[in-house]
């Protein structure tokens, strides 16, 4: 379900603050927990909590300055649906994905955080209340998913996987599995659920094949959860 009272793209703000964070993927309808501690982003949360609570999650791309890298072409606007403060000044929030957007002109602003014009035109279907249908053969998909997880030493709640609706399954795995930033961006930019499912399956196959060939990375990843 879409967060907030957004029924059409005209309901969304044309200018939004952005939180560049490589490796973090937010999809429409998905929930992304975040821990905010950097002063400029604490400032951003204070400002958006006084307004429409919308933040644009976006990754970066090569180029630009280290402190101000170039932004990826597409991001996802999310609404703060959970908020709490810690005793040491951090904010714990949850963003619920609303709609993807193309990153337009970056605006010169007095705020310490960045703001851009957001073009939602290509992604108006993200606001549809009816969940897009998705049918596919689960058995082959789950076989390669199990192989991927086993080779990385990761675990998952298989009972939840087996009963999850196909759209929720594809989007949850896309957000939670430890793909690299470029792969996460490809999943974000997939036009629809079927294209995202195909991209996800291909990434699982490729990654599992690399591990079988002994070319996988040695990162210690946290086990994903579908809860």
PABAZA-375454 format. One line per 10 residues: number of its first residue (from 1); their letters; for each residue x, y, z of N, C-alpha, C, CB. Coordinates in nm, 2 decimals. Atoms other than C-alpha are relative to their C-alpha. Glycine has a CB too. Example, Ala and Ser with C-alpha at 12.3 -4.5 7.8 and 13.67 -1.06 7.14 Angstrom:
REM residues 2
1) as) 0.09 -0.12 0.00 1.23 -0.45 0.78 0.09 0.12 0.00 -0.10 0.00 0.12  -0.09 -0.11 0.00 1.37 -0.11 0.71 -0.08 0.11 0.08 0.04 0.05 -0.14
REM end
This chain:
REM residues 227
1) xxxxxxxxxx) 0.08 -0.12 0.00 0.00 0.00 0.00 0.09 0.12 0.00 -0.10 0.00 0.12  -0.07 -0.13 0.01 0.12 0.35 -0.09 0.00 0.07 0.13 -0.04 0.08 -0.11  0.00 -0.07 -0.12 0.23 0.55 0.21 -0.05 0.14 -0.02 0.14 0.01 0.06  0.05 -0.14 0.01 0.04 0.88 0.26 -0.12 0.00 -0.10 0.11 0.09 -0.05  0.12 -0.02 0.09 -0.25 1.02 0.05 0.04 0.04 -0.13 -0.09 0.11 0.06  -0.05 -0.03 0.13 -0.08 1.01 -0.28 -0.07 -0.09 -0.10 0.15 -0.02 -0.01  0.08 0.08 0.10 -0.31 0.90 -0.57 0.05 0.03 -0.14 -0.15 0.04 0.02  -0.06 -0.03 0.13 -0.14 1.07 -0.86 0.13 0.08 0.02 -0.11 0.09 -0.09  -0.13 -0.06 -0.02 0.20 1.22 -0.93 -0.01 0.15 0.03 0.08 -0.02 -0.13  0.02 -0.14 -0.03 0.06 1.57 -0.90 -0.01 0.03 0.15 -0.12 0.06 -0.07
11) xxxxxxxxxx) 0.01 -0.01 -0.14 0.01 1.50 -0.53 0.14 0.00 0.07 -0.08 -0.11 0.06  -0.14 0.01 -0.06 0.39 1.46 -0.48 0.07 0.13 -0.02 0.07 -0.12 -0.07  -0.08 -0.13 0.01 0.63 1.75 -0.42 0.10 -0.01 -0.11 0.08 0.03 0.13  -0.09 0.00 0.12 0.83 1.86 -0.72 0.15 0.01 0.05 -0.04 0.12 -0.08  -0.14 -0.01 -0.05 1.14 1.93 -0.50 0.00 -0.08 0.13 0.04 0.15 0.03  -0.02 0.08 -0.12 1.26 1.68 -0.24 0.14 -0.01 0.04 -0.06 -0.14 -0.03  -0.14 0.02 -0.05 1.56 1.64 -0.02 0.04 -0.14 -0.03 0.01 0.02 0.15  -0.05 0.13 0.03 1.78 1.34 -0.11 0.10 -0.05 0.10 0.06 0.00 -0.14  -0.09 0.06 -0.09 1.97 1.10 0.10 0.08 -0.10 -0.08 -0.07 -0.08 0.12  -0.08 0.09 0.08 2.25 0.95 -0.11 0.06 -0.11 0.09 0.12 0.07 -0.07
21) xxxxxxxxxx) -0.05 0.11 -0.08 2.33 0.60 0.03 0.02 -0.12 -0.09 -0.09 -0.03 0.12  -0.03 0.11 0.09 2.50 0.34 -0.19 -0.03 -0.13 0.07 0.14 0.00 -0.05  0.03 0.13 -0.05 2.38 -0.02 -0.14 -0.13 -0.01 0.07 0.10 -0.04 0.09  0.13 0.00 -0.06 2.05 0.08 0.01 -0.11 0.02 -0.11 -0.02 0.12 0.11  0.11 0.00 0.10 1.74 0.00 -0.20 -0.13 0.02 0.06 0.01 -0.12 -0.09  0.14 -0.02 -0.04 1.39 0.14 -0.14 -0.08 -0.02 -0.13 -0.02 0.14 0.06  0.09 0.02 0.11 1.11 0.02 -0.37 -0.14 0.04 0.05 0.00 -0.15 -0.04  0.13 -0.04 -0.03 0.75 0.14 -0.38 -0.07 -0.11 0.09 -0.09 0.03 -0.12  0.06 0.09 -0.09 0.56 -0.02 -0.09 0.09 -0.07 0.10 -0.07 -0.10 -0.08  -0.10 0.06 -0.09 0.88 -0.15 0.07 0.03 0.09 0.12 0.12 -0.03 -0.07
31) xxxxxxxxxx) -0.04 -0.07 -0.12 1.00 -0.06 0.42 0.15 0.00 0.02 -0.08 -0.05 0.12  -0.15 -0.01 -0.01 1.36 0.06 0.47 0.03 0.06 0.14 0.06 0.08 -0.11  -0.05 -0.06 -0.12 1.49 0.11 0.83 0.13 0.07 -0.01 0.00 -0.11 0.11  -0.12 -0.08 0.01 1.76 0.37 0.87 0.04 0.06 0.13 -0.02 0.11 -0.11  -0.06 -0.06 -0.12 1.98 0.50 1.15 0.07 0.13 -0.05 0.09 -0.10 0.07  -0.05 -0.13 0.04 2.05 0.87 1.11 0.09 0.06 0.11 -0.12 0.10 -0.04  -0.09 -0.05 -0.10 2.35 1.02 1.29 0.08 0.12 -0.05 0.09 -0.10 0.05  -0.08 -0.11 0.06 2.53 1.27 1.05 -0.08 0.13 0.02 0.03 -0.03 -0.15  0.07 -0.13 -0.03 2.44 1.63 1.15 -0.09 0.05 -0.12 0.09 0.10 0.03  0.08 -0.06 0.11 2.32 1.74 0.80 -0.12 -0.08 -0.03 0.08 0.00 -0.13
41) xxxxxxxxxx) 0.12 0.08 0.02 2.08 1.44 0.78 -0.09 0.00 0.12 0.04 -0.14 -0.04  0.08 -0.03 -0.11 1.96 1.50 1.13 -0.08 0.12 -0.03 0.08 0.01 0.13  0.06 -0.13 0.04 1.88 1.85 1.01 -0.11 -0.03 -0.11 0.10 0.10 -0.06  0.10 0.03 0.11 1.70 1.70 0.70 -0.12 -0.07 0.06 0.06 -0.10 -0.10  0.12 0.07 -0.06 1.48 1.47 0.92 -0.08 0.10 0.08 0.05 -0.11 0.09  0.07 -0.11 -0.07 1.39 1.77 1.14 -0.09 0.07 -0.09 0.09 0.09 0.08  0.07 -0.08 0.09 1.28 1.96 0.84 -0.12 -0.08 -0.07 0.09 0.05 -0.12  0.11 0.07 0.07 1.08 1.69 0.66 -0.11 -0.05 0.10 0.06 -0.13 -0.07  0.10 0.04 -0.10 0.91 1.58 0.99 -0.10 0.12 0.02 0.06 -0.04 0.13  0.08 -0.12 -0.02 0.77 1.94 1.00 -0.09 0.02 -0.13 0.08 0.12 0.03
51) xxxxxxxxxx) 0.07 -0.01 0.13 0.64 1.89 0.64 -0.07 -0.12 -0.04 0.09 0.05 -0.11  0.07 0.11 0.05 0.53 1.61 0.42 0.07 -0.14 0.03 -0.01 0.01 -0.15  -0.08 0.13 -0.04 0.79 1.35 0.56 0.06 -0.08 -0.12 -0.10 -0.08 0.08  -0.06 0.07 0.12 0.92 1.27 0.21 0.15 0.02 -0.02 -0.08 0.04 -0.12  -0.14 -0.01 0.02 1.28 1.19 0.14 0.03 -0.09 -0.13 0.08 -0.06 0.12  -0.04 0.08 0.12 1.44 1.07 -0.19 0.12 -0.08 0.03 0.02 0.09 -0.12  -0.11 0.09 -0.01 1.66 0.77 -0.15 0.07 -0.02 -0.13 -0.04 -0.14 0.06  -0.06 0.00 0.13 1.92 0.77 -0.42 0.15 -0.05 0.02 0.00 0.14 -0.07  -0.14 0.05 -0.01 2.26 0.60 -0.49 0.08 0.11 -0.08 0.01 -0.14 -0.06  -0.09 -0.09 0.07 2.56 0.78 -0.64 0.06 -0.08 -0.13 0.11 0.05 0.09
61) xxxxxxxxxx) -0.07 0.05 0.12 2.75 0.73 -0.97 0.14 0.07 -0.01 -0.08 0.02 -0.13  -0.13 -0.06 0.01 3.11 0.80 -1.06 0.00 0.14 -0.05 0.09 -0.08 -0.10  -0.01 -0.14 0.04 3.21 1.16 -1.09 -0.03 0.09 0.12 -0.08 0.03 -0.12  0.03 -0.09 -0.10 3.18 1.47 -0.89 0.10 0.00 0.11 -0.14 -0.02 0.06  -0.09 -0.01 -0.11 3.35 1.56 -0.56 -0.03 -0.11 0.10 0.00 0.14 0.06  0.01 0.11 -0.10 3.41 1.31 -0.28 -0.12 0.04 0.09 0.13 -0.02 0.07  0.11 -0.04 -0.09 3.18 1.51 -0.05 -0.13 0.03 -0.07 0.05 0.13 0.07  0.12 -0.02 0.08 2.93 1.57 -0.33 0.00 -0.07 -0.13 -0.01 0.16 -0.03  0.00 0.08 0.12 2.92 1.28 -0.57 -0.12 0.02 -0.09 0.01 -0.15 0.04  0.12 -0.01 0.09 2.70 1.27 -0.87 -0.10 -0.10 0.04 0.05 -0.03 -0.15
71) xxxxxxxxxx) 0.11 0.08 -0.05 2.36 1.12 -0.81 -0.04 -0.09 -0.12 -0.12 0.08 0.04  0.05 0.09 0.10 2.22 0.82 -0.99 -0.12 0.06 -0.07 -0.04 -0.14 0.06  0.11 -0.06 0.08 1.96 0.88 -1.26 -0.14 -0.02 0.06 0.00 -0.07 -0.13  0.13 0.03 -0.05 1.67 0.72 -1.07 0.01 -0.02 0.15 -0.06 -0.12 -0.07  0.01 0.03 -0.14 1.58 0.72 -0.70 -0.15 -0.04 0.04 0.04 0.12 0.08  0.14 0.03 -0.04 1.27 0.64 -0.49 -0.04 0.09 0.12 -0.01 -0.15 0.04  0.05 -0.09 -0.11 1.07 0.88 -0.27 -0.06 -0.09 0.10 -0.10 0.11 -0.06  0.06 0.08 -0.11 0.98 0.74 0.07 -0.05 0.09 0.10 0.11 -0.10 0.06  0.06 -0.08 -0.11 0.77 0.87 0.35 0.04 -0.06 0.14 -0.16 0.00 -0.01  -0.04 0.04 -0.13 0.88 0.85 0.71 -0.13 -0.05 0.07 0.07 0.11 0.09
81) xxxxxxxxxx) 0.12 0.06 -0.06 0.63 0.61 0.87 0.03 -0.05 0.14 -0.05 -0.12 -0.08  -0.04 0.04 -0.14 0.82 0.53 1.19 0.12 0.09 0.04 0.04 -0.15 0.01  -0.10 -0.10 -0.04 1.04 0.77 1.39 0.02 -0.01 0.15 -0.04 0.14 -0.03  -0.04 0.00 -0.14 1.22 0.75 1.73 0.14 0.06 0.01 -0.01 -0.14 0.06  -0.13 -0.06 -0.04 1.51 0.93 1.90 0.07 -0.09 0.10 -0.01 0.14 0.05  -0.08 0.08 -0.10 1.79 0.76 2.09 0.06 0.10 0.10 0.11 -0.08 -0.07  -0.06 -0.09 -0.10 1.96 0.90 2.40 0.12 0.07 -0.04 0.03 -0.08 0.12  -0.13 -0.06 0.05 2.28 0.98 2.21 -0.02 0.09 -0.12 0.10 -0.10 -0.03  0.03 -0.09 0.11 2.10 1.19 1.95 -0.02 -0.05 -0.14 0.11 0.10 -0.01  0.02 0.06 0.13 2.05 0.95 1.67 -0.16 -0.01 -0.02 0.06 -0.14 -0.01
91) xxxxxxxxxx) 0.14 0.02 0.04 1.72 0.91 1.48 -0.01 -0.14 -0.06 -0.05 0.11 -0.10  0.03 0.13 0.06 1.58 0.57 1.40 -0.13 0.01 -0.07 -0.01 -0.12 0.11  0.12 -0.02 0.08 1.33 0.59 1.11 -0.02 -0.12 -0.09 0.02 0.13 -0.08  0.04 0.09 0.10 1.15 0.37 0.87 -0.06 0.08 -0.12 -0.09 -0.11 0.05  0.06 -0.06 0.12 1.09 0.49 0.51 -0.08 -0.10 -0.07 0.11 0.05 -0.09  0.09 0.08 0.08 0.80 0.34 0.32 0.00 0.06 -0.14 -0.14 -0.01 0.06  -0.01 -0.05 0.14 0.85 0.36 -0.06 -0.14 0.05 -0.05 0.05 -0.11 -0.08  0.12 -0.06 0.06 0.60 0.58 -0.24 0.00 -0.01 -0.15 -0.02 0.14 0.04  -0.01 -0.01 0.15 0.71 0.64 -0.60 0.15 0.02 -0.04 -0.09 0.11 -0.05  -0.13 -0.02 0.05 1.03 0.62 -0.80 0.00 0.14 -0.08 0.05 -0.11 -0.10
101) xxxxxxxxxx) 0.00 -0.13 0.07 1.15 0.94 -0.97 0.14 0.01 -0.08 -0.01 0.12 0.09  -0.13 -0.03 0.07 1.41 1.06 -1.22 0.06 0.13 0.07 -0.03 0.03 -0.15  -0.06 -0.11 -0.07 1.66 1.29 -1.06 0.03 0.11 -0.10 0.14 -0.04 0.06  -0.01 -0.11 0.09 1.64 1.63 -1.22 0.10 0.10 0.05 -0.13 0.07 -0.02  -0.09 -0.11 -0.03 1.81 1.96 -1.16 0.02 0.00 0.16 -0.05 0.14 -0.04  -0.03 -0.01 -0.14 1.99 1.99 -0.82 -0.01 0.15 0.03 0.14 -0.06 0.04  0.02 -0.14 -0.03 1.89 2.32 -0.65 0.10 0.05 0.09 -0.14 0.01 0.05  -0.09 -0.06 -0.10 2.12 2.56 -0.48 -0.09 0.04 0.12 0.07 0.13 -0.06  0.08 -0.03 -0.11 1.98 2.58 -0.13 0.09 0.03 0.12 -0.09 -0.13 0.04  -0.08 -0.02 -0.12 2.10 2.70 0.21 0.01 -0.11 0.10 -0.06 0.12 0.08
111) xxxxxxxxxx) 0.00 0.12 -0.09 2.03 2.36 0.37 0.13 -0.07 -0.02 -0.12 -0.09 -0.03  -0.12 0.08 0.01 2.33 2.14 0.45 -0.02 -0.13 -0.08 0.05 -0.04 0.13  0.03 0.12 0.08 2.16 1.85 0.27 -0.04 0.04 -0.14 -0.11 -0.09 0.06  0.03 -0.03 0.14 2.09 1.83 -0.11 -0.15 -0.02 -0.03 0.09 -0.10 -0.09  0.14 0.01 0.04 1.76 1.89 -0.28 0.00 0.00 -0.15 -0.08 0.12 0.06  0.01 0.02 0.15 1.66 1.80 -0.64 -0.15 0.02 -0.04 0.06 -0.13 -0.05  0.13 0.01 0.06 1.37 1.84 -0.87 -0.03 -0.14 -0.04 -0.01 0.09 -0.13  0.04 0.14 0.02 1.19 1.51 -0.90 -0.10 -0.02 -0.11 -0.05 -0.07 0.13  0.10 0.02 0.11 1.02 1.39 -1.22 -0.05 -0.15 0.02 0.07 0.02 -0.14  0.06 0.13 -0.03 0.78 1.10 -1.14 -0.07 -0.06 -0.13 -0.10 0.02 0.11
121) xxxxxxxxxx) 0.08 0.04 0.11 0.64 1.08 -1.49 0.01 -0.14 -0.05 0.04 0.09 -0.12  -0.02 0.14 0.04 0.79 0.74 -1.59 -0.06 -0.10 0.09 0.14 -0.02 -0.03  0.03 0.10 -0.10 0.67 0.58 -1.27 -0.13 0.03 0.06 0.11 0.00 0.10  0.14 -0.03 -0.06 0.31 0.70 -1.22 -0.07 -0.13 0.04 -0.08 0.07 -0.11  0.06 0.13 -0.03 0.21 0.33 -1.21 0.04 -0.04 0.14 0.03 -0.11 -0.10  -0.03 0.04 -0.13 0.39 0.30 -0.88 -0.10 0.04 0.11 0.14 0.07 0.04  0.10 -0.05 -0.09 0.10 0.49 -0.72 -0.13 -0.08 0.00 -0.03 0.14 -0.02  0.12 0.07 0.01 -0.16 0.24 -0.82 -0.02 -0.09 0.12 0.00 -0.10 -0.13  0.03 0.07 -0.12 -0.34 0.08 -0.53 -0.01 -0.15 -0.02 -0.13 0.05 0.06  0.01 0.14 0.03 -0.40 -0.25 -0.71 0.14 -0.05 -0.02 -0.08 -0.02 -0.13
131) xxxxxxxxxx) -0.13 0.06 0.01 -0.09 -0.47 -0.67 0.01 -0.07 -0.14 0.02 -0.10 0.11  -0.02 0.06 0.13 0.05 -0.57 -1.01 0.01 -0.15 0.01 0.13 0.06 -0.06  -0.01 0.14 0.00 0.00 -0.93 -1.08 0.13 -0.05 -0.05 -0.12 -0.06 -0.09  -0.13 0.06 0.04 0.30 -1.15 -1.11 -0.01 -0.15 0.02 0.12 0.06 0.08  0.00 0.14 -0.01 0.30 -1.52 -1.19 0.13 -0.06 -0.06 -0.13 -0.06 -0.08  -0.12 0.06 0.05 0.61 -1.73 -1.23 0.01 -0.14 0.07 0.12 0.09 0.01  -0.02 0.13 -0.07 0.73 -2.08 -1.15 0.10 0.02 0.11 0.06 -0.10 -0.11  -0.08 -0.02 -0.12 0.86 -2.07 -0.80 0.11 -0.10 0.02 -0.09 0.01 0.12  -0.10 0.11 -0.03 1.04 -2.40 -0.78 0.14 0.03 -0.06 -0.05 -0.13 -0.06  -0.14 -0.03 0.05 1.33 -2.31 -1.02 0.06 0.12 0.07 -0.01 0.02 -0.15
141) xxxxxxxxxx) -0.05 -0.12 -0.06 1.35 -1.96 -0.87 0.05 -0.03 0.14 -0.11 0.10 0.01  -0.04 0.02 -0.14 1.37 -2.09 -0.51 0.12 -0.09 0.00 -0.12 -0.07 0.07  -0.12 0.08 0.00 1.63 -2.35 -0.61 0.12 0.08 -0.01 -0.01 -0.10 -0.12  -0.12 -0.08 0.01 1.87 -2.09 -0.73 0.02 0.10 0.12 -0.01 0.08 -0.13  -0.01 -0.08 -0.12 1.78 -1.87 -0.43 0.07 -0.07 0.11 -0.14 0.05 0.04  -0.06 0.08 -0.10 1.87 -2.15 -0.20 0.15 -0.02 -0.02 -0.07 -0.14 0.01  -0.14 0.02 0.03 2.20 -2.21 -0.38 0.08 0.13 0.03 0.01 -0.04 -0.15  -0.06 -0.13 -0.03 2.28 -1.84 -0.36 0.03 0.02 0.15 -0.08 0.11 -0.06  -0.01 -0.02 -0.14 2.21 -1.83 0.01 0.10 -0.09 0.07 -0.14 -0.01 0.07  -0.09 0.10 -0.06 2.39 -2.15 0.09 0.15 0.04 -0.02 -0.03 -0.14 -0.06
151) xxxxxxxxxx) -0.14 -0.03 0.03 2.71 -2.04 -0.09 0.05 0.12 0.08 0.01 0.02 -0.15  -0.04 -0.12 -0.07 2.71 -1.71 0.10 -0.01 -0.02 0.15 -0.08 0.12 -0.04  0.02 0.02 -0.14 2.63 -1.87 0.44 -0.11 0.08 0.06 0.13 0.02 0.07  0.11 -0.08 -0.05 2.31 -1.68 0.47 -0.12 -0.09 0.02 -0.04 0.11 -0.10  0.12 0.07 -0.04 1.98 -1.79 0.61 -0.13 0.08 -0.03 0.00 -0.05 0.14  0.12 -0.07 0.03 1.62 -1.70 0.54 -0.12 -0.08 0.06 -0.02 0.03 -0.15  0.12 0.07 -0.05 1.27 -1.78 0.68 -0.08 -0.06 -0.12 -0.09 0.10 0.08  0.06 0.06 0.12 1.16 -2.03 0.42 -0.15 -0.01 0.01 0.06 -0.14 -0.02  0.14 0.00 -0.01 0.81 -2.05 0.56 -0.06 0.13 -0.05 -0.04 -0.03 0.15  0.04 -0.13 0.05 0.77 -1.68 0.49 0.01 0.01 -0.15 0.07 0.11 0.07
161) xxxxxxxxxx) -0.03 -0.01 0.15 0.92 -1.72 0.14 -0.11 -0.08 -0.07 0.14 -0.06 -0.03  0.09 0.09 0.07 0.68 -2.01 0.05 -0.14 0.06 0.00 0.00 -0.13 0.07  0.13 -0.06 -0.01 0.37 -1.81 0.15 -0.01 0.14 -0.05 -0.06 -0.02 0.14  0.00 -0.14 0.04 0.47 -1.46 0.04 -0.06 0.02 -0.14 0.14 0.06 0.01  0.05 -0.03 0.13 0.27 -1.31 -0.25 0.12 0.03 -0.09 -0.10 0.11 0.00  -0.12 -0.02 0.09 0.50 -1.30 -0.56 0.05 0.14 0.00 -0.05 -0.04 -0.14  -0.05 -0.13 0.00 0.52 -0.92 -0.57 0.08 0.03 0.12 -0.11 0.10 -0.02  -0.07 -0.02 -0.13 0.62 -0.90 -0.20 0.13 -0.07 0.00 -0.09 -0.03 0.12  -0.12 0.08 -0.01 0.87 -1.18 -0.24 0.11 0.06 -0.09 -0.03 -0.14 -0.05  -0.10 -0.06 0.09 1.05 -1.02 -0.54 0.05 0.13 0.05 -0.06 0.02 -0.14
171) xxxxxxxxxx) -0.05 -0.13 -0.05 1.06 -0.67 -0.39 0.08 -0.02 0.13 -0.12 0.09 0.02  -0.07 0.01 -0.13 1.17 -0.79 -0.04 0.14 -0.06 -0.03 -0.08 -0.10 0.09  -0.13 0.05 0.03 1.45 -1.00 -0.19 0.09 0.10 -0.06 -0.01 -0.13 -0.08  -0.08 -0.10 0.07 1.56 -0.72 -0.41 0.06 0.10 0.10 -0.09 0.08 -0.11  -0.04 -0.10 -0.09 1.58 -0.48 -0.12 0.10 -0.06 0.10 -0.11 0.05 0.08  -0.08 0.05 -0.12 1.74 -0.72 0.14 0.12 -0.08 -0.04 -0.09 -0.09 0.07  -0.12 0.08 0.04 1.99 -0.94 -0.05 0.12 0.10 -0.02 -0.03 -0.09 -0.12  -0.12 -0.09 0.01 2.35 -0.80 -0.05 0.06 0.01 -0.13 0.10 -0.06 0.10  -0.06 -0.03 0.13 2.39 -0.71 -0.41 0.08 0.12 0.00 -0.12 0.01 -0.11  -0.08 -0.12 0.00 2.64 -0.45 -0.51 -0.09 0.12 -0.05 0.12 -0.02 -0.09
181) xxxxxxxxxx) 0.08 -0.11 0.03 2.52 -0.09 -0.57 -0.05 0.00 -0.15 0.08 0.13 0.02  0.04 0.00 0.14 2.51 -0.12 -0.95 -0.12 -0.10 -0.03 0.11 -0.04 -0.10  0.10 0.10 0.01 2.30 -0.44 -0.92 -0.13 0.05 0.07 0.04 -0.13 0.06  0.12 -0.05 -0.07 2.06 -0.27 -0.67 -0.06 0.11 -0.09 0.05 0.07 0.13  0.06 -0.10 0.09 2.02 0.02 -0.92 -0.07 -0.06 -0.12 0.12 0.09 -0.05  0.07 0.07 0.11 1.93 -0.22 -1.20 -0.13 -0.05 0.05 0.09 -0.12 -0.05  0.13 0.05 -0.05 1.66 -0.37 -0.98 -0.10 0.12 0.02 0.02 -0.07 0.14  0.09 -0.12 -0.02 1.53 -0.02 -0.89 -0.06 0.04 -0.14 0.08 0.11 0.06  0.05 -0.05 0.13 1.51 0.08 -1.26 -0.08 -0.09 -0.08 0.12 0.05 -0.07  0.09 0.09 0.08 1.33 -0.23 -1.38 -0.14 0.06 -0.01 0.00 -0.14 0.07
191) xxxxxxxxxx) 0.13 -0.07 0.02 1.01 -0.10 -1.54 -0.11 -0.05 0.09 -0.03 -0.01 -0.14  0.11 0.06 -0.07 0.78 -0.35 -1.37 0.04 -0.12 0.08 -0.11 -0.04 -0.10  -0.03 0.11 -0.08 0.76 -0.65 -1.15 0.06 -0.12 -0.08 -0.12 -0.05 0.08  -0.05 0.11 0.08 0.82 -0.91 -1.42 0.14 0.03 -0.04 -0.09 -0.02 -0.13  -0.14 -0.03 0.04 1.13 -0.73 -1.54 0.09 0.00 0.13 0.01 0.14 -0.06  -0.08 0.01 -0.12 1.25 -0.70 -1.18 0.02 -0.15 0.04 -0.07 0.08 0.12  -0.02 0.14 -0.03 1.19 -1.07 -1.12 0.10 -0.06 -0.09 -0.14 -0.08 -0.01  -0.10 0.06 0.09 1.39 -1.16 -1.43 0.14 0.05 0.03 -0.04 0.04 -0.14  -0.13 -0.05 -0.04 1.67 -0.93 -1.32 0.05 -0.06 0.12 0.00 0.15 0.01  -0.04 0.06 -0.13 1.67 -1.07 -0.97 0.05 -0.15 -0.03 -0.12 0.00 0.09
201) xxxxxxxxxx) -0.04 0.14 0.02 1.68 -1.43 -1.10 0.13 -0.01 -0.07 -0.11 -0.07 -0.09  -0.13 0.00 0.07 1.97 -1.34 -1.34 0.11 0.03 0.10 0.00 0.10 -0.11  -0.10 -0.04 -0.10 2.16 -1.18 -1.05 0.03 -0.12 0.09 -0.04 0.12 0.08  -0.02 0.12 -0.09 2.11 -1.49 -0.83 0.08 -0.11 -0.08 -0.13 -0.06 0.04  -0.07 0.10 0.08 2.23 -1.72 -1.11 0.14 0.04 -0.02 -0.07 -0.01 -0.14  -0.13 -0.04 0.02 2.53 -1.51 -1.19 0.09 -0.01 0.13 0.01 0.15 -0.05  -0.08 0.00 -0.12 2.64 -1.47 -0.83 0.03 -0.14 0.05 -0.08 0.08 0.11  -0.02 0.14 -0.04 2.59 -1.84 -0.75 0.11 -0.06 -0.09 -0.13 -0.08 -0.01  -0.10 0.05 0.09 2.80 -1.92 -1.06 0.14 0.05 0.04 -0.03 0.04 -0.14  -0.13 -0.05 -0.04 3.08 -1.69 -0.94 0.05 -0.07 0.12 -0.01 0.15 0.02
211) xxxxxxxxxx) -0.05 0.06 -0.13 3.09 -1.85 -0.60 0.04 -0.15 -0.03 -0.12 -0.01 0.10  -0.04 0.14 0.04 3.10 -2.20 -0.76 0.14 0.00 -0.07 -0.10 -0.06 -0.10  -0.13 -0.01 0.06 3.40 -2.08 -0.96 0.11 0.06 0.09 -0.01 0.09 -0.13  -0.10 -0.05 -0.10 3.57 -1.94 -0.65 0.03 0.14 -0.02 0.12 -0.08 -0.01  -0.02 -0.14 0.03 3.53 -1.58 -0.76 -0.08 0.09 0.09 -0.02 0.03 -0.14  0.09 -0.08 -0.08 3.28 -1.46 -0.50 0.08 0.08 0.10 -0.10 -0.08 0.07  -0.07 -0.08 -0.10 3.37 -1.20 -0.24 -0.01 -0.07 0.14 -0.06 0.15 0.01  -0.01 0.06 -0.13 3.45 -1.28 0.12 -0.07 0.08 0.11 0.14 -0.03 0.04  0.06 -0.09 -0.10 3.23 -1.02 0.29 -0.08 -0.08 0.10 -0.09 0.11 -0.07  0.09 0.06 -0.10 3.06 -1.11 0.61 -0.13 0.07 0.00 0.07 0.00 0.15
221) xxxxxxx) 0.13 -0.06 0.02 2.70 -1.04 0.53 -0.10 -0.04 0.11 -0.06 -0.03 -0.14  0.10 0.04 -0.10 2.41 -1.03 0.78 -0.11 -0.08 -0.07 -0.06 0.13 0.07  0.11 0.08 0.06 2.14 -1.29 0.71 -0.12 0.09 -0.03 -0.04 -0.12 0.09  0.11 -0.08 0.03 1.85 -1.13 0.53 -0.13 -0.06 0.07 -0.03 0.00 -0.15  0.12 0.05 -0.06 1.50 -1.15 0.68 -0.12 0.06 -0.08 -0.01 0.05 0.15  0.12 -0.05 0.07 1.16 -1.11 0.52 -0.11 0.05 0.09 -0.06 -0.11 -0.09  0.10 -0.05 -0.10 0.99 -1.00 0.84 -0.01 0.15 -0.02 0.04 -0.04 0.14
REM end
